[in-house]
């Protein structure tokens, strides 16, 4: 499920980022991409 589909379907999604995600660049990249997607939805006044 993506952020966009959750919003489209009127769902709820809670993002939880654990500290271990910061340890490895590939995991940090995934966290950063999720936050960037959320930023787009905020900028579009969707969330």
N, C-alpha and C positions, 0 to 999 in steps of 0.2 A: 504494500500500500504506500502510495506517495502522499506528500503533503497536498498536492493539487487534487488528487482523487478524494482525499479525506474531506477537504473543503467542499468540493463539488457534491459529495454525497451527504453533506451535513453532519459529518462524523466528528469525533473527538480524538485527538492524538496528543499524547504527552511525550515530550522529548526529554530523555534523561541521559546525561553525558557523565560517565564515570571517569575518574582521574586517569585510569590506565589508557584512555583514548589519546592522551597527550604524549605518551611515551614513544610511540612509533609514528613516523611521518605519514604512512599510508592510512593509519587510523585517524590521525589528526585531520588529514585531508577529507575523509568521509564526514567528520563532524563539521568541518568548515563548509563543505558543500551543502549540508542540511541547513545550516544557518543562513547561507546565501539564498537558498530556495525560500526560506521563511522570510527573509528580507524583501524579496520580490513580492510576495503576497502582502506584506505590510505596506510596501510602497504603492501597491495597486488598491489599497484599502479593502482587501478581501478578508484579512484577519486583523 
